Amino acid sequence: MTFMSTLPVRKVNGVGRVFERELEACGVKTCGDIFTHRGLLRPLFGEKAFSFLLNCYCGIGRTVIRPAEEYERKSVGTESTFRDLSGAEKLREKLRQTAEELESDLVKTQYAGKVLVLKVKLHTYEVYTRQRNLGRLVQAKDELYSLALPLLQGLEAEFPKLKLRLMGLRVTGLASTKGRKGKTVDMQKWLLGNNSAQPPSSPKKRKPQDDGEGEWEVWPEEEFERAQQAEEEEGMELTKELSDELEAQEKAAAASKESIAGLGSWQCPICGGSQPADDILFNQHVDFCLSKEAIRSAVKESSAPPAPAPAQTPASTVDAPPKKKRRLIFAPVQKR
C-alpha cells in the first residue's frame, strides 16, 4: 500500500493521457488519492471504472497468472543477431551454431519436433522464413543442421550474394521426451539408430510386480509411435471430410446449372445478352445494367465541355438608330 500510495496513476496500465487529465481535474494524481476522492469517481466515471480504480489503489492487477505447467508449448526455437554476414562458409558455420543451440534448448525442455523453420533477416532488415515438414521427430544437432541446410541453400539461390544479420531455427509439432517416471529418452540413439550390426530391439515394457499390483508401463518409443499414428489417422479423416465437402459443392453447382439451363433464357433489353429465365436473377441483371448506363451518362455529362455563351452586342450599337443611306444626285451638264 505504501508503494501504491505514491505511484502516479499514469504509471498504471490502462490509464492513458485523457483519463489522466480527467482524474487530475478531480484531484487524483496518485493512486493514494483514489480512496480520498472515491465519492466523486463513481458518479463521474461509472461502476466499471470505479472498480478498476479501487483495484489500482489496493494494488490488485487484472493479469491472471497460471503455472507454466498449465500452458501447452507450441514451439522451441533460438535466434541471434549479428553484424552483416555473407559467404557460404560463414553462413553454414552460423547455421551449425544455431542448430547446436536449438539442440541444447530441446534437451533442456525435453521436447522433439516434426516441423523445422528457418528464419533469416537480410541486411536490408527484410525478414524471411522457410519451413519443411520432417515427418518424424528431430532433436539432434546434426539432423537439425542437415535438414536446415537445403532451406538456407534455397535462400542463397533466391537472393544472390546473400547477406544476413539474423538467423534462427525453430521446431514445431512438439512431442515430449519425458518418461513416465521422469526419465529422458536419448533421442539421438533411437532416431538415428544404432550403428552396430545388432538388430534394433523391440519396444520394452516393464512387467508388473510379483504381487500383481500395477499395470504394464509403455516406454516413450511406443508412445511416440502411437501419437504419430493417431495424428496421421486424424489427417486422413480431415482430408476425406474436405474431399467429400468439395464433391458435394461441385454436385450442387452442377445441379443448379442444369436447372437454370432447363428453364431457358431471356434477352436483356439493356445489353442484349442472354440471361437465365429466372425472375430474381433477371431483375438483378437488369438493375445492374441500368446502373451502368446511369453511370456512363453521368460521366459523359461531367466530362463534356460547356457550351460557349452567346456573344453579347454592345449597348451603343443596339440603342443607336439605323443609319440612312445617302443618294447621289447628278445635275445635268449645260452645253455651250
C-alpha positions as CSV (number, residue, x, y, z in Angstrom):
1,M,0.0,0.0,0.0
2,T,2.9,2.4,0.7
3,F,4.2,1.8,-2.8
4,M,0.8,2.3,-4.5
5,S,0.0,5.4,-2.5
6,T,2.8,7.4,-4.2
7,L,2.6,5.8,-7.6
8,P,1.2,8.2,-10.3
9,V,-2.0,7.0,-11.9
10,R,-0.3,7.4,-15.3
11,K,2.0,4.5,-14.5
12,V,-0.9,2.1,-14.2
13,N,-1.6,0.0,-17.3
14,G,-5.0,1.2,-18.7
15,V,-4.7,4.8,-17.7
16,G,-4.0,7.0,-20.7
17,R,-3.3,10.6,-21.2
18,V,-7.0,11.6,-21.5
19,F,-8.0,9.6,-18.4
20,E,-5.1,11.1,-16.5
21,R,-6.3,14.6,-17.2
22,E,-9.8,13.8,-16.1
23,L,-8.5,12.3,-12.9
24,E,-6.3,15.3,-12.3
25,A,-9.3,17.6,-12.7
26,C,-10.9,15.6,-9.8
27,G,-7.8,15.9,-7.7
28,V,-6.5,12.4,-8.3
29,K,-2.8,12.4,-9.2
30,T,-1.5,9.3,-7.4
31,C,-3.1,6.0,-6.6
32,G,-3.3,7.1,-2.9
33,D,-5.7,9.9,-3.9
34,I,-8.2,7.4,-5.3
35,F,-9.6,6.5,-1.9
36,T,-9.7,10.1,-0.8
37,H,-11.9,11.2,-3.8
38,R,-13.8,7.9,-4.1
39,G,-17.1,9.7,-3.7
40,L,-16.6,11.6,-7.0
41,L,-15.3,8.7,-9.1
42,R,-18.4,6.5,-9.2
43,P,-20.9,9.1,-10.5
44,L,-18.3,10.6,-12.9
45,F,-16.8,7.6,-14.5
46,G,-19.3,4.7,-13.8
47,E,-19.2,1.5,-11.9
48,K,-16.7,-0.3,-14.1
49,A,-14.0,2.5,-14.0
50,F,-14.7,2.9,-10.2
51,S,-14.0,-0.8,-9.6
52,F,-10.8,-0.6,-11.7
53,L,-9.5,2.4,-9.8
54,L,-10.2,0.8,-6.4
55,N,-8.2,-2.3,-7.5
56,C,-5.4,0.1,-8.5
57,Y,-5.5,1.7,-5.1
58,C,-5.3,-1.8,-3.4
59,G,-2.6,-3.0,-5.8
60,I,-4.7,-5.7,-7.4
61,G,-3.9,-6.3,-11.0
62,R,-6.0,-7.7,-13.8
63,T,-3.5,-10.3,-15.0
64,V,-4.3,-13.9,-14.4
65,I,-1.1,-15.8,-13.5
66,R,-1.0,-19.5,-14.0
67,P,1.8,-22.0,-13.5
68,A,3.9,-22.7,-16.6
69,E,2.9,-26.4,-16.5
70,E,-0.6,-25.5,-17.4
71,Y,0.4,-24.0,-20.7
72,E,0.8,-26.1,-23.8
73,R,4.0,-25.3,-25.5
74,K,3.8,-24.9,-29.3
75,S,7.4,-24.5,-30.4
76,V,11.0,-24.3,-29.3
77,G,13.4,-22.0,-31.1
78,T,16.5,-19.9,-30.9
79,E,17.8,-16.9,-32.9
80,S,20.7,-14.5,-32.8
81,T,21.5,-11.1,-34.3
82,F,25.0,-10.3,-35.5
83,R,26.8,-7.9,-37.9
84,D,26.3,-8.3,-41.6
85,L,27.4,-11.8,-42.5
86,S,27.9,-13.2,-46.0
87,G,29.7,-16.0,-47.7
88,A,28.7,-19.7,-47.9
89,E,31.2,-20.9,-45.3
90,K,30.4,-18.3,-42.8
91,L,26.6,-18.8,-43.2
92,R,26.9,-22.5,-42.8
93,E,29.1,-22.1,-39.7
94,K,26.4,-19.8,-38.2
95,L,23.7,-22.3,-39.1
96,R,25.6,-25.1,-37.4
97,Q,26.0,-23.0,-34.2
98,T,22.3,-22.2,-34.3
99,A,21.5,-25.9,-34.6
100,E,23.7,-26.7,-31.6
101,E,21.9,-24.0,-29.5
102,L,18.5,-25.4,-30.6
103,E,19.5,-28.9,-29.6
104,S,20.5,-27.6,-26.2
105,D,17.2,-26.0,-25.7
106,L,15.3,-29.1,-26.9
107,V,17.2,-31.3,-24.4
108,K,16.6,-28.8,-21.6
109,T,12.9,-28.6,-22.3
110,Q,12.7,-32.3,-23.1
111,Y,10.9,-31.9,-26.5
112,A,11.4,-33.0,-30.1
113,G,9.7,-31.6,-33.1
114,K,8.5,-32.6,-36.6
115,V,8.5,-29.3,-38.4
116,L,11.7,-27.2,-38.8
117,V,11.5,-23.5,-39.5
118,L,14.5,-21.3,-40.7
119,K,14.2,-17.6,-40.0
120,V,16.6,-15.0,-41.5
121,K,16.8,-11.2,-41.6
122,L,18.6,-9.6,-44.5
123,H,21.0,-6.7,-44.2
124,T,18.0,-4.6,-45.6
125,Y,16.0,-5.7,-42.5
126,E,13.7,-7.9,-44.5
127,V,12.6,-11.0,-42.7
128,Y,12.0,-14.3,-44.4
129,T,11.0,-17.7,-43.1
130,R,11.3,-21.1,-44.7
131,Q,10.0,-24.4,-43.2
132,R,9.7,-28.1,-44.0
133,N,7.7,-30.9,-42.6
134,L,10.1,-33.7,-41.5
135,G,7.5,-36.4,-40.9
136,R,9.4,-37.6,-37.8
137,L,10.7,-36.2,-34.5
138,V,14.0,-34.5,-34.6
139,Q,16.2,-33.3,-31.7
140,A,19.9,-34.0,-32.6
141,K,22.0,-31.1,-33.8
142,D,23.5,-32.9,-36.8
143,E,20.0,-33.7,-38.1
144,L,18.8,-30.2,-37.5
145,Y,21.8,-28.8,-39.5
146,S,21.4,-31.3,-42.4
147,L,17.7,-30.6,-42.6
148,A,18.0,-26.8,-42.4
149,L,20.9,-26.6,-44.9
150,P,18.6,-27.0,-48.0
151,L,16.4,-24.2,-46.7
152,L,19.5,-22.0,-46.5
153,Q,20.6,-23.0,-50.0
154,G,17.2,-22.1,-51.4
155,L,17.5,-18.6,-49.9
156,E,21.0,-18.3,-51.4
157,A,19.6,-19.2,-54.8
158,E,16.7,-16.8,-54.4
159,F,18.9,-13.9,-53.2
160,P,22.3,-13.8,-54.9
161,K,25.1,-12.5,-52.6
162,L,23.0,-13.3,-49.6
163,K,23.9,-11.1,-46.6
164,L,22.3,-11.7,-43.2
165,R,22.2,-10.0,-39.9
166,L,19.9,-12.5,-38.1
167,M,19.5,-16.3,-38.2
168,G,17.2,-18.6,-36.2
169,L,15.9,-22.1,-36.1
170,R,12.6,-23.3,-34.6
171,V,10.8,-26.6,-34.4
172,T,7.0,-27.1,-34.0
173,G,4.8,-30.1,-33.8
174,L,6.3,-30.9,-30.5
175,A,6.2,-34.2,-28.6
176,S,7.6,-34.6,-25.0
177,T,10.6,-36.8,-24.5
178,K,9.9,-37.3,-20.8
179,G,9.5,-40.8,-19.5
180,R,6.7,-41.9,-17.3
181,K,9.0,-41.9,-14.3
182,G,10.6,-38.5,-15.2
183,K,13.3,-40.2,-17.3
184,T,14.5,-38.7,-20.6
185,V,14.8,-40.6,-23.8
186,D,18.1,-40.4,-25.7
187,M,16.6,-39.1,-28.9
188,Q,19.8,-39.3,-30.9
189,K,20.1,-43.0,-30.3
190,W,16.6,-44.1,-31.2
191,L,16.1,-41.6,-34.0
192,L,19.4,-42.1,-35.8
193,G,19.5,-45.8,-35.0
194,N,22.4,-47.9,-33.6
195,N,25.4,-48.1,-35.9
196,S,26.3,-51.6,-34.7
197,A,25.2,-54.7,-36.5
198,Q,22.8,-55.7,-33.8
199,P,19.1,-55.6,-34.9
200,P,17.0,-53.0,-33.3
201,S,15.3,-54.2,-30.2
202,S,11.5,-54.1,-29.9
203,P,9.9,-51.6,-27.6
204,K,10.4,-52.7,-24.0
205,K,7.8,-52.8,-21.3
206,R,8.2,-53.2,-17.6
207,K,6.5,-56.2,-16.1
208,P,4.3,-55.6,-13.1
209,Q,5.4,-56.5,-9.6
210,D,5.1,-60.0,-8.3
211,D,2.3,-59.1,-6.0
212,G,0.1,-58.4,-9.1
213,E,-0.3,-54.7,-8.5
214,G,0.3,-52.1,-11.1
215,E,0.0,-52.2,-14.9
216,W,2.2,-52.5,-17.9
217,E,4.2,-49.3,-18.4
218,V,4.6,-48.2,-22.1
219,W,8.0,-46.8,-22.8
220,P,8.3,-43.5,-24.8
221,E,9.3,-45.1,-28.1
222,E,5.9,-46.8,-28.3
223,E,4.1,-43.6,-27.1
224,F,5.6,-41.6,-30.0
225,E,4.6,-44.2,-32.5
226,R,1.0,-44.2,-31.2
227,A,0.9,-40.4,-31.2
228,Q,2.2,-40.2,-34.7
229,Q,-0.3,-42.9,-35.9
230,A,-3.1,-41.0,-34.3
231,E,-2.1,-37.8,-36.0
232,E,-1.9,-39.5,-39.4
233,E,-5.3,-41.0,-38.9
234,E,-6.7,-37.6,-37.9
235,G,-5.2,-36.0,-41.0
236,M,-6.6,-38.7,-43.3
237,E,-10.1,-38.2,-41.8
238,L,-9.8,-34.4,-42.2
239,T,-8.7,-34.9,-45.9
240,K,-11.6,-37.2,-46.5
241,E,-14.1,-34.8,-45.0
242,L,-12.8,-31.9,-47.1
243,S,-12.9,-34.0,-50.3
244,D,-16.5,-35.1,-49.5
245,E,-17.5,-31.4,-48.9
246,L,-15.9,-30.3,-52.2
247,E,-17.6,-33.1,-54.1
248,A,-21.0,-32.1,-52.6
249,Q,-20.4,-28.5,-53.6
250,E,-19.5,-29.5,-57.1
251,K,-22.6,-31.6,-57.4
252,A,-24.8,-28.8,-56.1
253,A,-23.3,-26.3,-58.6
254,A,-23.8,-28.7,-61.5
255,A,-27.4,-29.3,-60.4
256,S,-28.1,-25.6,-60.2
257,K,-26.6,-25.1,-63.7
258,E,-28.7,-27.9,-65.1
259,S,-31.9,-26.4,-63.5
260,I,-31.1,-23.0,-64.9
261,A,-30.4,-24.4,-68.4
262,G,-33.7,-26.3,-68.4
263,L,-35.7,-23.1,-67.8
264,G,-34.5,-21.4,-71.0
265,S,-33.1,-17.9,-71.3
266,W,-34.4,-14.3,-71.7
267,Q,-32.8,-11.4,-73.5
268,C,-31.7,-8.4,-71.6
269,P,-33.3,-5.2,-73.1
270,I,-30.3,-3.1,-72.0
271,C,-27.2,-5.0,-73.0
272,G,-28.9,-7.6,-75.3
273,G,-27.2,-10.5,-73.5
274,S,-28.8,-13.9,-72.8
275,Q,-29.8,-14.4,-69.2
276,P,-31.3,-17.4,-67.3
277,A,-35.1,-17.5,-67.3
278,D,-35.4,-16.7,-63.6
279,D,-37.3,-13.6,-62.3
280,I,-34.8,-12.8,-59.5
281,L,-31.7,-13.3,-61.5
282,F,-33.0,-11.5,-64.5
283,N,-34.2,-8.5,-62.4
284,Q,-30.8,-8.3,-60.7
285,H,-29.1,-8.3,-64.1
286,V,-31.3,-5.6,-65.4
287,D,-30.7,-3.4,-62.4
288,F,-27.0,-3.9,-62.8
289,C,-27.2,-2.9,-66.5
290,L,-29.3,0.2,-65.7
291,S,-26.9,1.3,-63.0
292,K,-24.0,1.0,-65.6
293,E,-26.0,3.1,-68.1
294,A,-26.7,5.8,-65.4
295,I,-23.0,5.9,-64.5
296,R,-22.0,6.2,-68.1
297,S,-24.4,9.1,-68.8
298,A,-23.3,10.9,-65.6
299,V,-19.7,10.5,-66.7
300,K,-20.4,11.8,-70.2
301,E,-22.2,14.9,-68.8
302,S,-19.5,15.7,-66.4
303,S,-16.7,15.2,-69.0
304,A,-18.5,17.1,-71.9
305,P,-17.1,20.7,-72.4
306,P,-19.5,23.5,-71.5
307,A,-21.4,25.2,-74.4
308,P,-20.0,28.6,-75.4
309,A,-22.1,31.5,-74.3
310,P,-23.7,33.7,-77.0
311,A,-21.8,36.9,-77.8
312,Q,-23.4,40.0,-76.4
313,T,-23.9,43.0,-78.7
314,P,-22.6,46.3,-77.3
315,A,-25.3,48.6,-75.9
316,S,-24.3,51.5,-78.1
317,T,-25.0,49.7,-81.3
318,V,-28.3,48.3,-80.1
319,D,-29.7,51.7,-79.0
320,A,-28.4,53.7,-81.9
321,P,-31.0,54.2,-84.8
322,P,-30.1,52.7,-88.2
323,K,-28.2,55.0,-90.5
324,K,-30.0,56.3,-93.6
325,K,-28.4,55.6,-97.0
326,R,-27.4,58.7,-98.9
327,R,-28.4,59.0,-102.5
328,L,-26.2,60.8,-105.0
329,I,-28.0,63.3,-107.5
330,F,-26.1,64.4,-110.6
331,A,-27.1,67.8,-112.1
332,P,-27.4,67.9,-116.0
333,V,-24.5,69.5,-117.8
334,Q,-25.4,72.5,-119.9
335,K,-24.0,72.6,-123.5
336,R,-22.3,75.9,-124.6
